[in-house]
């Protein structure tokens, strides 16, 4: 019986040439007939590589440790140019300094984009567009993203195999988080989405909006522990699939993780498993029996796990209080609008501890939480029309699971 999702993984030694990387990628993407049927009809394809970073690029065993290797980037672009006539656009948010100016740290190997005639769009700069989440959304009903997606026929996500200290793993779905413009008022600072409870639900929303038809994971070299500054791991593999959740589920399996597990099971130490939430919302699957999955390599490819920054009891309290603040706001929304209309508010223990037009100066919830490290700070834009359509039921769902 034909299965709805197809994923292929192949051995690819981290010491091989760029030509061998290309040949391996070509071999594992060849069976992805649904992907190519969509890509070959496309007039415009947007690519999101996990390659943007403002610090010095880290290497391990001769390959990029935290970012997609340049050989994989080049192989992807070469393959697309050979099989499609579409306009190719790479997009990400530039790194900015404290004054909001681009730092010039690109890390995309601009010569590759130039070689294959690929345009780059800075997702943090206008024009923007509002995108509705198909099916209504798990965390928000709509998101502001670059307008480059408005006329895109297809999207491709190219990720690195890494652990993530918040999300457990960062693969093709987590890679999409880099699309959200972090500069207010139209955008949302990273701490708006990237915080307890919200991020696990935001990632499936972004995946449903963009719906990448080709998902590629560079696992030649990966990273244990966290997304930045972790420990290098040699995986000697490349992975490709035609659906984001299913591809990431297979990759998580090859990392030695159970893609159907959930908080507080490692590596999902801090929050819920975003892959499981996506599958529960009808976007893909984490059940490997439902995936046409063929692999030349066996898991675990190496030792992978997330770092435990806080003990489980602290994270449980943080998650509970984040939910409580979200519901506190919901139940008092009219009064909050009357007093804080058009501002962002930080709430803690039922009080507004900060409000203003731009929370970007607050870089860390941990530092801002003061003497209450286990009591979550919850950030909200006070909009009388609630145009982002926050789904407060997510907080009720999480509280019910914790109490159970």
C-alpha positions in Angstrom: 0.0 0.0 0.0 1.3 3.4 -0.9 2.1 5.7 2.0 1.4 9.4 2.2 5.0 10.4 3.1 8.4 9.4 1.7 11.8 9.8 3.4 15.2 8.6 2.3 18.5 8.6 4.2 21.9 7.7 2.9 25.4 7.2 4.1 27.5 10.2 3.2 31.0 10.3 4.8 31.9 13.7 6.1 35.3 13.5 4.3 33.9 13.1 0.8 34.2 15.7 -2.0 31.5 18.2 -3.0 30.8 16.1 -6.0 30.1 13.1 -3.9 27.8 15.1 -1.7 25.9 16.2 -4.8 25.6 12.6 -6.1 24.3 11.4 -2.7 21.7 14.1 -2.5 20.6 13.4 -6.1 20.2 9.7 -5.3 18.1 10.2 -2.2 15.8 12.9 -3.7 15.2 10.9 -6.9 12.5 8.8 -5.3 10.6 11.8 -3.9 8.3 11.9 -6.9 5.7 14.1 -5.1 8.3 16.7 -4.3 9.6 16.9 -7.9 6.1 16.9 -9.4 5.5 20.1 -7.5 8.9 21.7 -8.0 9.1 21.1 -11.7 5.8 22.9 -12.1 6.8 25.8 -9.9 7.6 29.3 -11.3 9.1 30.5 -8.0 10.7 28.5 -5.2 11.7 30.0 -1.9 14.5 28.2 0.0 15.3 28.5 3.8 18.7 27.3 4.6 19.8 27.0 8.2 22.9 29.1 7.5 22.4 32.6 9.0 24.6 33.3 12.1 26.2 36.5 13.2 29.2 34.9 15.0 32.2 33.1 13.6 31.2 29.9 11.9 32.1 26.8 13.9 33.6 23.8 12.3 34.0 20.2 13.3 35.9 17.5 11.4 36.2 19.8 8.5 32.5 20.6 8.1 30.2 23.3 9.5 29.1 22.2 12.9 26.1 24.4 13.5 25.1 25.5 10.0 24.3 23.7 6.8 27.6 22.9 5.1 28.5 24.9 2.0 28.8 21.6 0.0 25.2 20.8 0.8 24.0 24.3 -0.1 25.8 24.1 -3.4 24.4 20.6 -4.1 20.9 21.7 -3.4 21.1 24.7 -5.8 22.8 22.6 -8.5 20.1 20.0 -8.3 17.3 22.5 -8.6 18.9 24.3 -11.5 19.2 20.9 -13.3 15.6 20.0 -12.7 13.6 23.2 -12.6 13.3 26.5 -14.5 11.9 28.3 -11.5 13.0 31.5 -10.1 15.0 30.6 -6.9 14.9 32.9 -3.8 16.8 32.2 -0.6 15.5 34.0 2.5 16.4 34.5 6.1 16.6 37.3 8.6 19.9 39.2 8.6 21.9 39.5 11.9 21.4 43.0 13.3 23.3 45.0 15.9 21.7 46.9 18.8 20.9 49.9 16.6 19.0 47.7 14.2 21.6 47.9 11.4 22.7 44.7 9.5 26.0 43.4 10.6 27.0 42.0 7.2 27.5 38.6 8.6 26.0 36.5 5.9 27.5 33.0 6.1 25.5 31.9 3.0 28.6 31.6 0.8 27.4 34.3 -1.5 29.4 32.9 -4.4 27.0 29.9 -4.5 24.0 32.1 -4.7 25.6 34.1 -7.5 26.8 31.0 -9.3 23.3 29.6 -9.5 21.5 33.0 -10.0 19.7 32.9 -6.7 18.1 36.1 -5.3 18.4 36.8 -1.5 15.5 38.4 0.3 16.0 39.7 3.8 12.9 38.4 5.7 13.3 41.2 8.3 12.7 44.0 5.8 9.5 45.1 4.1 7.4 44.4 2.2 5.6 42.0 4.5 2.3 40.1 4.2 -0.1 38.5 6.6 -0.6 34.8 6.2 -3.5 32.8 7.6 -2.6 29.4 9.1 -4.5 26.6 7.2 -7.0 25.1 9.6 -6.9 28.0 12.0 -3.5 27.6 13.7 -2.3 26.0 16.9 -0.9 29.1 18.6 -1.9 32.0 16.4 -4.4 32.3 13.5 -2.1 34.5 11.4 1.5 35.6 11.1 3.4 38.4 9.5 6.2 37.2 7.2 8.1 38.4 4.2 5.9 39.0 1.2 8.3 36.7 -0.8 6.0 33.8 0.1 2.9 35.5 -1.2 3.7 34.5 -4.9 5.9 31.5 -4.1 4.7 28.2 -5.6 6.8 26.0 -3.4 9.2 26.2 -0.4 12.2 24.1 0.5 13.7 23.7 4.0 17.4 22.7 4.3 18.5 22.1 7.9 21.3 20.9 10.1 21.0 17.9 12.5 21.2 19.4 16.0 19.7 19.2 19.4 18.0 22.3 20.7 17.8 23.2 24.4 14.2 24.5 24.1 12.7 22.2 21.4 14.8 19.1 21.9 15.7 18.9 18.2 16.2 21.5 15.5 15.6 20.1 12.0 13.5 21.2 9.0 10.5 22.5 11.0 12.5 24.4 13.6 14.6 25.9 10.7 11.5 27.8 9.7 11.5 29.8 12.8 14.2 32.0 11.1 11.5 33.4 8.9 9.8 35.5 11.6 10.8 39.1 11.4 12.0 40.1 14.9 11.7 43.9 14.8 8.5 45.5 16.1 5.9 46.8 15.4 5.0 44.5 12.5 7.4 41.8 13.6 7.7 40.1 17.0 10.9 39.9 19.0 12.4 36.4 19.3 11.2 36.1 22.9 7.6 36.6 21.8 7.4 33.3 20.0 10.5 31.6 21.5 9.3 31.1 25.0 7.6 28.6 27.2 4.5 27.0 25.7 4.3 29.1 22.6 7.2 27.9 20.5 6.0 24.2 20.3 2.8 25.4 18.8 4.3 28.2 16.6 6.5 25.9 14.7 3.7 23.7 13.3 1.9 26.9 12.4 4.9 28.2 10.3 5.2 24.8 8.7 1.6 24.7 7.7 1.8 28.2 6.2 5.0 27.5 4.1 4.4 23.7 3.7 7.9 22.8 2.3 7.6 20.2 -0.4 11.3 19.2 -0.1 13.0 18.8 3.2 16.8 18.1 3.4 18.9 17.5 6.5 22.7 17.8 6.6 23.7 15.1 9.0 27.3 14.6 7.8 28.3 16.6 10.9 25.8 17.5 13.6 25.7 18.9 17.1 24.8 17.6 20.5 23.4 19.6 23.4 22.0 22.8 21.9 21.6 24.8 18.7 24.7 27.1 19.3 27.9 26.2 21.1 27.2 22.5 21.6 29.5 19.5 20.9 30.2 18.3 17.4 29.0 14.8 16.3 29.8 12.9 13.1 26.7 11.5 11.6 27.9 10.6 8.0 24.4 10.9 6.5 22.1 13.0 4.4 18.3 12.8 4.7 15.5 14.0 2.4 11.8 13.8 2.5 8.6 15.2 0.9 6.9 16.3 4.1 8.4 18.3 7.0 7.0 16.5 10.0 7.6 13.0 8.6 11.2 14.0 7.5 12.0 15.3 11.0 10.5 12.3 12.7 12.8 10.0 10.7 15.8 12.2 11.5 14.9 12.3 15.2 14.8 8.5 15.1 18.2 8.4 13.5 19.4 10.7 16.3 18.3 8.0 18.8 15.1 9.9 19.9 11.5 8.7 19.9 9.7 11.2 17.7 6.4 10.3 19.3 7.6 11.1 22.9 6.7 14.3 24.7 7.7 16.6 27.5 9.4 15.9 29.9 11.0 12.9 28.1 14.5 13.7 26.8 15.3 15.5 24.6 12.1 17.4 25.1 13.2 18.6 28.5 11.8 22.1 28.5 8.6 22.0 26.4 6.4 19.9 24.3 7.5 18.0 21.2 6.6 20.3 18.2 6.7 17.4 15.8 4.1 15.5 17.9 1.9 18.6 18.1 2.1 19.0 14.3 1.1 15.4 13.8 -1.8 15.7 16.3 -3.0 18.7 14.3 -3.1 16.7 11.1 0.1 18.0 9.6 2.2 14.9 8.8 3.0 12.0 11.2 5.6 10.9 13.8 4.6 7.3 13.3 7.4 5.7 11.3 5.0 2.9 10.2 3.1 5.5 8.3 6.2 6.7 6.4 7.8 5.1 3.3 11.2 5.3 5.0 14.3 3.7 3.6 17.7 4.3 5.2 21.2 3.1 4.5 22.2 4.1 8.0 21.0 2.9 11.4 20.3 5.1 14.4 21.6 6.4 16.6 24.1 8.0 14.1 25.9 9.4 17.2 25.2 10.4 20.8 22.6 13.1 20.8 20.7 14.7 23.6 19.6 18.2 24.8 21.3 20.0 27.7 19.4 20.2 30.9 19.6 23.8 31.9 17.0 23.7 34.6 15.7 20.8 36.8 12.4 19.3 35.8 10.5 20.8 38.7 11.6 24.3 37.7 10.5 23.8 34.1 7.2 22.4 35.3 6.6 25.6 37.4 7.8 27.8 34.5 5.4 26.1 32.1 2.5 26.2 34.5 2.9 29.9 35.3 3.3 30.8 31.6 -0.1 29.1 31.0 -1.6 30.9 33.9 -0.5 34.3 32.7 -1.9 33.7 29.3 -5.3 32.8 30.7 -5.1 35.7 33.2 -4.7 38.0 30.2 -7.5 36.4 28.3 -9.9 36.7 31.2 -9.1 40.4 31.7 -8.5 41.4 28.1 -10.9 44.3 28.0 -9.3 45.9 31.0 -5.8 45.3 29.6 -6.8 46.9 26.3 -8.2 50.0 28.1 -4.9 50.5 30.0 -2.2 49.2 27.7 -3.6 49.5 24.2 -0.9 49.4 21.5 1.9 48.4 24.0 3.7 45.1 24.6 3.3 43.9 28.2 5.4 41.5 30.3 3.2 39.8 32.9 4.4 37.8 35.9 2.3 36.5 38.8 -0.8 38.3 37.6 0.9 41.7 37.3 2.2 43.8 34.4 5.9 44.2 35.3 6.8 46.1 32.1 5.0 47.7 29.2 6.1 49.7 26.2 6.2 49.9 22.4 9.3 47.8 21.9 10.5 44.9 24.2 13.6 44.1 22.1 15.9 45.6 24.7 15.0 42.7 27.0 17.3 40.0 25.7 16.6 37.3 28.2 13.6 36.2 30.2 16.0 34.5 32.6 17.7 37.8 33.5 14.5 39.9 33.5 12.7 37.5 35.8 14.5 38.9 38.9 14.1 36.9 42.1 11.4 34.7 40.6 13.3 32.3 38.3 10.6 29.7 38.3 7.8 32.2 37.6 7.4 32.7 33.9 7.4 36.0 32.2 4.6 36.2 29.5 4.9 38.7 26.7 1.8 39.9 24.8 1.0 42.7 22.3 -2.2 44.4 23.5 -4.2 44.7 20.4 -7.9 45.7 20.7 -8.7 43.7 17.6 -6.5 40.7 18.5 -5.4 40.5 14.9 -2.9 37.8 15.6 -5.7 35.6 17.0 -3.9 33.9 19.8 -5.3 30.5 20.6 -5.5 30.6 24.4 -6.9 27.1 24.4 -3.3 25.9 24.0 -2.6 27.1 27.6 -5.7 25.2 28.8 -4.5 22.1 27.0 -1.0 22.3 28.6 -2.4 22.9 32.1 -4.7 19.9 31.7 -1.8 17.6 30.6 0.4 18.8 33.5 -2.3 18.2 36.0 -3.0 14.7 34.6 
